[in-house]
Amino acid sequence: MDIENRDITAYRLEDQIGFKLRLANQKHLEVFARMMPDVTPTQFAVLAKLMQDEVISQNQLGRLVGMDAATTKGVVDRLRAKGFVRRTKSTSDMRRLEISLTPEGRVFADQAVQTAHQISQATAQNLSRRELERLLELLDKL
């Protein structure tokens, strides 16, 4: 169909996937901010990943949580200022920075993971278990 013959009245913003995803994300961010006000979702993602992998290069950490290098540096800097992570030079490659949790960061991250479970439950409270599983499968396909 060429652009001149397209029926623009057939487009409804409310029916578009991007619009619905944005609304769902806004709801989740509101729940997150209310239940975990000390860190952003991106900061939490870094802490959660460091709980799994203990020491990660700054570049790899960014890739694992879906951030570019500049954003990763900023997030790490803010978490360092809170006393949650440390950044050290790699002993095998002096150009590489390694990021790890501080003892305070580990305590905070342990508690934050428990809260994150509650945040996920609150975000999906209107879905059945089966609906939630299906939604997560479909989001993985995107």
C-alpha positions as CSV (number, residue, x, y, z in Angstrom):
1,M,0.0,0.0,0.0
2,D,1.5,3.4,-1.0
3,I,1.5,6.2,1.4
4,E,-1.2,8.2,-0.4
5,N,-3.8,5.4,-0.1
6,R,-3.1,4.6,3.6
7,D,-6.1,5.2,5.9
8,I,-4.5,7.3,8.7
9,T,-7.7,6.9,10.8
10,A,-6.9,3.2,11.2
11,Y,-3.9,4.1,13.3
12,R,-4.8,4.1,17.0
13,L,-1.9,5.0,19.3
14,E,-3.5,3.0,22.2
15,D,-3.2,-0.2,20.1
16,Q,0.5,0.2,19.4
17,I,3.1,-2.1,21.0
18,G,5.5,0.7,21.8
19,F,2.8,2.8,23.5
20,K,1.7,-0.2,25.6
21,L,5.3,-1.1,26.5
22,R,6.0,2.5,27.5
23,L,2.9,2.5,29.8
24,A,3.9,-0.8,31.3
25,N,7.4,0.4,31.9
26,Q,6.1,3.6,33.5
27,K,4.0,1.5,35.9
28,H,7.0,-0.6,36.8
29,L,9.3,2.4,37.3
30,E,6.7,4.0,39.6
31,V,6.6,0.8,41.7
32,F,10.4,0.5,41.6
33,A,10.9,4.1,42.8
34,R,8.4,3.7,45.6
35,M,9.9,0.4,46.9
36,M,13.6,0.9,46.2
37,P,14.2,4.7,46.4
38,D,18.0,4.4,47.1
39,V,19.0,3.3,43.6
40,T,17.8,3.5,40.1
41,P,16.8,0.4,38.1
42,T,20.0,0.7,36.2
43,Q,22.1,0.9,39.4
44,F,20.2,-2.1,40.7
45,A,21.0,-4.1,37.6
46,V,24.7,-3.4,38.1
47,L,24.5,-4.5,41.7
48,A,22.5,-7.7,40.8
49,K,25.0,-8.6,38.1
50,L,28.0,-8.1,40.5
51,M,26.3,-10.4,43.0
52,Q,26.4,-13.1,40.4
53,D,29.8,-12.5,38.9
54,E,31.7,-10.9,41.8
55,V,34.4,-9.1,39.7
56,I,33.6,-7.9,36.1
57,S,35.5,-5.5,33.9
58,Q,33.7,-2.2,33.5
59,N,33.2,-2.7,29.8
60,Q,31.8,-6.2,30.2
61,L,29.5,-5.1,33.0
62,G,28.0,-2.4,30.7
63,R,27.5,-5.0,28.0
64,L,25.8,-7.4,30.4
65,V,23.3,-4.9,31.6
66,G,22.8,-3.2,28.2
67,M,24.6,0.1,28.7
68,D,27.1,2.0,26.6
69,A,30.5,2.8,28.0
70,A,29.7,6.4,29.1
71,T,26.6,5.4,30.9
72,T,28.3,2.5,32.6
73,K,31.1,4.8,33.9
74,G,28.4,7.2,35.2
75,V,26.5,4.5,37.0
76,V,29.7,3.0,38.5
77,D,30.8,6.4,39.6
78,R,27.4,7.0,41.4
79,L,27.6,3.5,43.0
80,R,31.1,4.2,44.2
81,A,30.0,7.5,45.7
82,K,27.4,5.5,47.7
83,G,30.1,3.1,48.8
84,F,28.5,0.1,47.1
85,V,31.2,-0.8,44.5
86,R,34.9,-0.5,44.1
87,R,36.9,0.0,40.9
88,T,40.4,-1.4,40.6
89,K,42.9,-1.8,37.8
90,S,43.2,-5.3,36.5
91,T,46.4,-7.1,37.4
92,S,46.5,-8.8,34.0
93,D,45.6,-5.8,31.8
94,M,46.3,-2.3,33.3
95,R,44.0,-0.7,30.7
96,R,41.0,-2.7,32.1
97,L,39.0,-1.5,35.2
98,E,37.5,-4.2,37.3
99,I,34.3,-3.6,39.3
100,S,33.3,-5.4,42.4
101,L,30.9,-5.0,45.4
102,T,32.2,-3.5,48.6
103,P,31.0,-5.3,51.8
104,E,28.4,-2.5,52.2
105,G,27.4,-3.0,48.6
106,R,26.9,-6.7,49.1
107,V,24.6,-6.1,52.2
108,F,22.6,-3.6,50.2
109,A,22.4,-5.8,47.1
110,D,21.3,-8.8,49.2
111,Q,18.4,-6.7,50.6
112,A,17.7,-5.1,47.2
113,V,17.2,-8.5,45.5
114,Q,14.5,-9.4,48.0
115,T,12.8,-6.1,47.3
116,A,13.2,-6.6,43.6
117,H,11.1,-9.8,43.9
118,Q,8.4,-7.8,45.6
119,I,8.6,-5.1,42.9
120,S,8.2,-7.7,40.1
121,Q,5.2,-9.2,42.0
122,A,3.6,-5.7,42.4
123,T,4.2,-4.8,38.7
124,A,2.5,-8.1,37.6
125,Q,-0.2,-8.3,40.2
126,N,-3.0,-8.2,37.7
127,L,-1.6,-11.2,35.7
128,S,-2.0,-14.9,36.5
129,R,1.1,-17.0,36.8
130,R,0.5,-18.4,33.4
131,E,0.0,-14.9,31.9
132,L,3.2,-13.7,33.4
133,E,5.2,-16.6,32.1
134,R,3.8,-16.1,28.6
135,L,4.5,-12.3,28.8
136,L,8.1,-13.0,29.7
137,E,8.4,-15.5,26.9
138,L,7.0,-13.0,24.4
139,L,9.3,-10.2,25.6
140,D,12.3,-12.5,25.2
141,K,11.2,-13.0,21.5
142,L,11.3,-9.3,21.0
